[in-house]
Every structure is written in structure tokens, then in C-alpha cells.
Amino acid sequence: MELQIIWFFIWGLLWAIFFMTDGFDFGIGILYPFLGKSDTDKRIMINALGPLWDGNEVWLITAGGVTFAAFPIVYSVMFSTLYTPLMLILFALIIRGVSFEFRSKLEEPGWRKLWDTCIFIGSFVPALLFGVAFANIFQGIPFDADSRFVGNLFTLLNPYGILGGVLFLLLFMMHGALWLAIKTEGELNARVVKTATKIWPVLVAVAVIFLIASKFATKLYANYFNNPALFLVIILTVAGLLGIRVMLSKQKYFLAWASSSLTIVGATFFGICGLFPTLFPSSVDAALSLTAYNASSSPLTLKIMLIVVILFIPIVIGYQVWAYNLFKGKVTEEDLKNFIAY
């Protein structure tokens, strides 16, 4: 039972790290057509995430792999019930990755406009649909005893699901704007900071609405009232949200980005802690819900996987720390002359 609990929270942590790291990539892609006033601006924005975006997506593969290996039943039911949104996310991620590589292959305006549009779509769609998917998981997915989805894509686009999608969009847009504040200078930097300042009150308003809506649309708060110590997760998330504004006003952009990271991780764990021990609840019948106990792999499998994680996750983290440190400087127009720049 202890192994199942450990893997439940490792599962949640990996999703939180993915949203924290790839979140600013999505945010930059969403802001891309609005902040990139010139081709130089757009190239600086792409190169601000260029050395890091594919490494960030390792966490998505890891989270998916852990779901498959630790909770195979959840994996199978999740990918059958959420097949359409997950496939849309997959295609969008493929389009986005291709766009980064293809955009600068030709200098024709039409060619670059095509891939610019794809960068936006490839960032907007995953950000929105990840939010929609997780909000629906929080309130329960309509699947029956045969694990068949009782509904369609529009069933998932319910008010609470859409609210979750909007929240994720705003979280990632803020995260991306703060990363650009760290990486840019001059006029582009001024536009980025101004944009982040405007996004913040909207994000706060939507976050408050989401917290209130969660009380009525989900059963997440049951765990919180049974274990009041869990409210620390919400407190830390709010502290991160307030920290963004404070650090923005002090022009301490890295600390503002760190506060945004705390907000994203906290928002993810708000749902994870509320769900425990349920991983994939059924809104048709609570008895059909998949939990860490009835959907996990064998204890031996979980034990072997835990050893693997303890050995290799620090290596992945070490690599990413090295990569972030290597590319920690600002992206300038001079950098765009480098033959390896996007």
C-alpha cells in the first residue's frame, strides 16, 4: 500500500514538473503573434526557448510512461475515454516542433507566416486541452463498467472543463511572459513586462473562480476538510501568485518566474491532493473510479520502478539544470547571427 501511495504522488509530481517546465514554452507560443512585432522579435522569442523546449517535453514522456507502468489500467481507460483531446494534443505538439525547425529554412514571408501560425496553434491547443482534461478528471469522467466513454468531445467542454482550460492558458501565458522578461531586453522586454502585468489580475480572478467552482463541481475539498494540513497547498499556491506581482514590481524577473513555477506546481497539487487516492474518477458511478489501489501494477513492479526512478531521475534533473545554466543569458540580435540559431 505504501508503494501505491508513493507512486500516486510521483505521478502527480511528474505532471506538475511538466506543466512547470513546458508551460513557459506554451506561453511563449501563445503570446508569439501578439508580442512579435518584427521578424527579429519573433526569432528572439523562439530562441529564448529553442535550446530547452524539447528537453522540457521529456517530462511529458516520463509522466505518460509512469502512468503506463505504475497504473496500466488508468493508462488504458484514460487513452480510450480522452482519446480525441489527447490525439489533438499530440498532433499539436508535432506541428509545434516541426514549426520551430522549418520556419527559418526559407525567408519568404508567406512561408514564415504559415509556420508562425502553426507555432501559435501548436502551443494554444495543448495548453487549453490539458486544462480541460485535468478539470474533467477533477470532476469525474463519464465512463461505464466496460470503460466506455459515455459522451463525446463536447461532453468534456462543459463549463468547469472550459474554466480549467482558461486557467491553464493564463498560467502558461504568465509563465511564458516572465521567461521572456528574463531572456529579452529593450523594447521587446518592455512589451513583455507590460503584458505580464496585465495578465496577472485576470489570472487571479480566474483562479479564484476556479477554486470556488471546484467546491460545487468536484469532491476535491473533501480531503482538505478531512485533513486541514492540506490547505497549506492552497496557501503556498496563493503565495506564489502574489509573489509574481511583487517580484514583477521590483523587476526581479527570475524570482517572479520562480513564483509562477510555485503557482503552477501548487495548482496541480491542489487537484492531486483532492483526488487522492483516486486517479481517474467516474462520474457515472463512483464505484467504477480507478484508484492508486485498484489500478496499480504489482508490488514487485512498483518496487523495481522506484529503484529506477531513484537512480535516473536525478540524472535527468542534473542535465536540465546544466542546460538551463548553459543558456541562462539573454537572447540578443547578435545571437541570431549564430548558424545554430532558429
Long-range contacts (C-beta under 8 A, 24 or more apart in sequence): 1-293, 3-296, 3-299, 3-302, 3-303, 3-306, 4-277, 4-292, 4-293, 4-296, 4-302, 5-277, 5-292, 6-302, 6-306, 7-66, 7-70, 7-71, 7-292, 7-296, 7-302, 7-305, 7-306, 8-272, 8-276, 8-277, 8-279, 8-292, 9-272, 10-66, 10-70, 10-309, 11-63, 11-66, 11-67, 11-70, 11-71, 11-279, 12-268, 12-269, 12-272, 14-59, 14-62, 14-63, 14-66, 15-63, 15-268, 15-272, 16-264, 16-265, 16-268, 16-269, 16-272, 17-59, 17-265, 18-56, 18-57, 18-59, 18-60, 18-62, 18-63, 19-130, 19-168, 19-171, 19-172, 19-264, 19-265, 19-268, 20-175, 20-261, 20-264, 20-265, 21-52, 21-56, 21-59, 21-320, 22-53, 22-56, 22-57, 22-59, 22-60, 23-127, 23-171, 23-172, 23-175, 23-176, 23-264, 24-49, 24-172, 24-175, 24-176, 24-178, 24-179, 24-257, 25-49, 25-52, 25-53, 25-56, 25-123, 25-176, 26-123, 26-124, 26-126, 26-127, 26-172, 26-176, 27-123, 27-127, 27-172, 27-173, 27-174, 27-175, 27-176, 27-177, 27-179, 28-123, 28-176, 28-179, 28-180, 29-96, 29-119, 29-120, 29-122, 29-123, 29-124, 29-176, 30-120, 30-123, 30-124, 30-127, 30-169, 30-172, 30-173, 30-176, 31-173, 31-176, 31-177, 31-180, 31-192, 31-195, 32-116, 32-119, 32-120, 32-123, 33-116, 33-117, 33-120, 34-195, 35-180, 35-188, 35-191, 35-192, 35-195, 36-116, 37-188, 37-191, 39-112, 40-333, 40-336, 41-188, 42-116, 43-104, 43-336, 43-341, 43-342, 44-183, 44-184, 44-188, 44-331, 44-332, 44-333, 44-336, 45-180, 45-184, 45-188, 46-100, 46-103, 46-119, 46-342, 47-331, 47-335, 47-336, 47-341, 47-342, 48-179, 48-180, 48-183, 48-184, 48-331, 49-179, 50-100, 50-341, 50-342, 51-323, 51-326, 51-327, 52-323, 52-324, 52-327, 53-97, 53-100, 54-97, 55-319, 55-320, 55-323, 56-320, 57-93, 58-316, 62-316, 66-305, 69-297, 69-301, 69-305, 70-296, 70-297, 70-301, 70-302, 70-305, 71-279, 71-290, 71-292, 71-295, 71-296, 71-297, 72-295, 72-297, 73-290, 73-294, 73-295, 74-279, 74-280, 74-290, 74-295, 76-147, 77-143, 77-147, 77-280, 77-290, 78-280, 80-147, 80-148, 80-149, 81-141, 81-142, 81-143, 81-147, 81-148, 81-149, 82-133, 82-136, 82-141, 82-149, 82-156, 83-149, 84-152, 84-153, 85-129, 85-132, 85-133, 85-153, 85-156, 86-133, 88-125, 88-129, 89-125, 89-126, 89-129, 89-130, 92-121, 92-122, 92-123, 92-124, 92-125, 92-126, 92-129, 93-122, 93-126, 94-122, 95-121, 95-122, 96-121, 96-122, 96-123, 96-126, 97-122, 100-342, 101-342, 103-342, 104-342, 124-169, 127-165, 127-168, 127-169, 127-172, 128-165, 128-166, 128-168, 128-169, 129-165, 130-165, 130-168, 131-164, 131-165, 131-166, 131-167, 131-168, 131-169, 132-156, 132-157, 132-161, 132-162, 132-164, 132-165, 134-164, 134-168, 134-268, 134-271, 135-160, 135-161, 135-163, 135-164, 135-165, 135-167, 136-160, 136-161, 136-164, 137-271, 137-275, 137-280, 137-281, 138-164, 138-214, 138-217, 138-218, 138-220, 138-271, 138-274, 138-275, 139-217, 139-218, 139-281, 139-283, 140-218, 140-281, 140-282, 140-283, 140-289, 141-280, 141-281, 141-282, 141-283, 142-282, 142-283, 142-284, 143-282, 143-284, 143-288, 144-282, 144-284, 144-285, 144-288, 145-285, 145-288, 150-284, 159-213, 159-217, 160-213, 160-214, 160-217, 160-218, 163-206, 163-209, 163-210, 163-213, 164-210, 166-206, 167-203, 167-206, 167-207, 167-210, 167-267, 170-199, 170-202, 170-203, 170-206, 171-203, 171-260, 171-263, 171-264, 171-267, 173-199, 174-199, 174-200, 174-203, 174-244, 174-260, 175-257, 175-260, 175-261, 175-264, 178-244, 178-248, 178-253, 178-256, 178-257, 178-260, 179-257, 181-248, 181-253, 181-256, 181-257, 182-253, 182-254, 182-257, 182-330, 183-330, 183-331, 184-330, 184-331, 185-330, 185-332, 193-248, 193-251, 193-253, 196-244, 196-248, 196-256, 197-248, 200-244, 200-245, 200-248, 203-241, 204-241, 207-241, 207-267, 211-270, 214-270, 214-274, 218-274, 219-274, 219-281, 220-270, 220-271, 220-274, 220-275, 221-274, 222-274, 223-273, 223-274, 223-275, 223-276, 224-273, 224-274, 230-273, 233-266, 233-269, 233-270, 233-273, 234-266, 234-270, 236-262, 236-266, 237-262, 237-263, 237-266, 237-267, 237-270, 240-266
